[in-house]
Amino acid sequence: MYFRLSQIEQLRAFKLRDKQMILRLALSHLDAKTKVVLRIAKLLLLTPFFASLVVFEGWLLLPVLLVAGLIYPLLTTPLEIQFGKPKLAQAIAEFNASNKP
């Protein structure tokens, strides 16, 4: 399982923003059923994490929410990469076609 886009061999030649755009393109090519499964998987992953935030009250919640916002992409990106990987070649071809002068 890949945890970062830089670990994917097909994307090594691209800049970070380009890698993110290619992943978005790959995810947009998923069929509706797979998109629903991805969203449910993300929800199942994040629910226990955000449910644990209930114990914090008042101003103590602010720094905890800030940390939670920073951790969110660390938890969801590997799932998105895993689901988008089968469509990666198609997304790279589309990205290259749209960026040719």
The 8 nearest C-alpha neighbors of each residue, nearest first, counted from 0:
[[1, 2, 81, 77, 80, 78, 3, 6],
 [0, 2, 3, 77, 6, 80, 7, 81],
 [1, 3, 77, 0, 76, 4, 6, 80],
 [4, 2, 5, 6, 1, 77, 76, 7],
 [3, 5, 6, 7, 18, 2, 10, 1],
 [4, 6, 3, 7, 11, 10, 8, 15],
 [7, 5, 4, 3, 8, 1, 2, 11],
 [8, 6, 5, 9, 10, 4, 11, 1],
 [7, 9, 10, 11, 6, 5, 12, 4],
 [10, 8, 7, 11, 12, 88, 87, 91],
 [9, 11, 8, 12, 13, 7, 18, 5],
 [12, 10, 8, 13, 9, 5, 7, 6],
 [11, 13, 10, 14, 9, 8, 18, 5],
 [14, 12, 11, 10, 17, 18, 15, 16],
 [13, 15, 17, 16, 18, 12, 11, 10],
 [16, 14, 18, 17, 19, 13, 5, 4],
 [17, 15, 19, 18, 14, 20, 13, 21],
 [16, 18, 20, 14, 15, 19, 13, 21],
 [19, 17, 15, 21, 16, 20, 13, 14],
 [20, 18, 16, 22, 17, 21, 23, 15],
 [19, 21, 17, 23, 22, 18, 24, 16],
 [20, 22, 24, 18, 23, 19, 90, 91],
 [21, 23, 25, 19, 24, 20, 26, 18],
 [24, 22, 20, 26, 21, 25, 27, 19],
 [25, 23, 21, 27, 90, 22, 26, 20],
 [26, 24, 90, 22, 86, 83, 28, 87],
 [27, 25, 23, 83, 28, 29, 24, 22],
 [26, 28, 24, 25, 29, 23, 30, 22],
 [29, 27, 25, 26, 30, 24, 86, 90],
 [30, 28, 26, 27, 33, 34, 31, 25],
 [29, 31, 33, 32, 34, 28, 27, 35],
 [32, 30, 34, 33, 35, 29, 36, 28],
 [31, 33, 35, 34, 30, 36, 29, 37],
 [34, 32, 36, 35, 31, 30, 37, 29],
 [33, 35, 37, 31, 36, 32, 38, 29],
 [36, 34, 38, 32, 33, 37, 39, 31],
 [35, 37, 33, 39, 34, 38, 40, 32],
 [38, 36, 34, 40, 35, 39, 33, 41],
 [37, 39, 41, 35, 40, 36, 42, 34],
 [38, 40, 42, 36, 41, 37, 43, 35],
 [41, 39, 37, 43, 42, 38, 36, 44],
 [42, 40, 44, 38, 39, 43, 45, 37],
 [41, 43, 39, 45, 44, 40, 46, 38],
 [44, 42, 40, 41, 46, 45, 39, 47],
 [43, 45, 41, 42, 46, 40, 47, 48],
 [44, 46, 42, 48, 43, 47, 41, 49],
 [45, 47, 49, 48, 43, 42, 50, 44],
 [48, 46, 50, 49, 45, 51, 44, 43],
 [47, 49, 45, 46, 51, 50, 52, 44],
 [48, 50, 52, 51, 46, 47, 45, 53],
 [51, 49, 47, 52, 48, 46, 53, 45],
 [50, 52, 49, 53, 48, 47, 54, 46],
 [53, 51, 49, 50, 54, 55, 48, 63],
 [52, 54, 51, 55, 50, 56, 49, 60],
 [55, 53, 52, 51, 56, 50, 60, 59],
 [56, 54, 60, 53, 52, 59, 57, 63],
 [57, 55, 60, 59, 58, 54, 53, 52],
 [56, 58, 59, 60, 55, 61, 54, 62],
 [57, 59, 60, 61, 56, 62, 55, 63],
 [60, 58, 57, 61, 56, 55, 62, 63],
 [59, 61, 63, 58, 55, 56, 57, 62],
 [60, 62, 64, 63, 58, 59, 65, 57],
 [63, 61, 65, 64, 60, 66, 59, 58],
 [62, 64, 66, 60, 65, 61, 67, 59],
 [65, 63, 67, 61, 66, 62, 60, 68],
 [64, 66, 62, 68, 63, 67, 61, 69],
 [65, 67, 69, 63, 68, 64, 70, 62],
 [68, 66, 64, 70, 69, 65, 71, 63],
 [69, 67, 65, 71, 66, 70, 64, 72],
 [68, 70, 66, 67, 71, 65, 72, 73],
 [69, 71, 67, 73, 68, 72, 66, 74],
 [70, 72, 68, 74, 73, 69, 67, 75],
 [73, 71, 75, 74, 76, 70, 69, 68],
 [74, 72, 70, 71, 75, 76, 77, 69],
 [75, 73, 72, 71, 76, 70, 77, 44],
 [74, 76, 72, 78, 77, 73, 71, 41],
 [75, 77, 79, 78, 72, 73, 74, 80],
 [78, 76, 2, 80, 79, 75, 1, 81],
 [79, 77, 81, 76, 75, 80, 82, 41],
 [78, 80, 76, 82, 81, 77, 83, 75],
 [81, 79, 77, 83, 78, 82, 84, 76],
 [80, 82, 78, 79, 84, 83, 77, 0],
 [81, 83, 79, 80, 84, 78, 85, 37],
 [84, 82, 80, 26, 25, 86, 81, 85],
 [83, 85, 87, 86, 81, 82, 80, 25],
 [86, 84, 87, 83, 82, 88, 25, 81],
 [87, 85, 25, 84, 89, 83, 88, 90],
 [86, 88, 90, 84, 25, 89, 85, 91],
 [89, 87, 91, 90, 86, 92, 85, 9],
 [88, 90, 92, 87, 86, 91, 93, 25],
 [89, 91, 25, 87, 93, 24, 88, 92],
 [92, 90, 94, 88, 93, 89, 21, 95],
 [91, 93, 95, 89, 90, 94, 96, 88],
 [92, 94, 90, 96, 91, 95, 97, 89],
 [95, 93, 91, 97, 96, 92, 90, 98],
 [96, 94, 92, 98, 97, 93, 91, 99],
 [97, 95, 93, 94, 98, 99, 92, 91],
 [96, 98, 94, 95, 99, 93, 100, 92],
 [99, 97, 95, 96, 94, 100, 93, 92],
 [98, 100, 96, 97, 95, 94, 93, 92],
 [99, 98, 97, 96, 95, 94, 93, 92]]
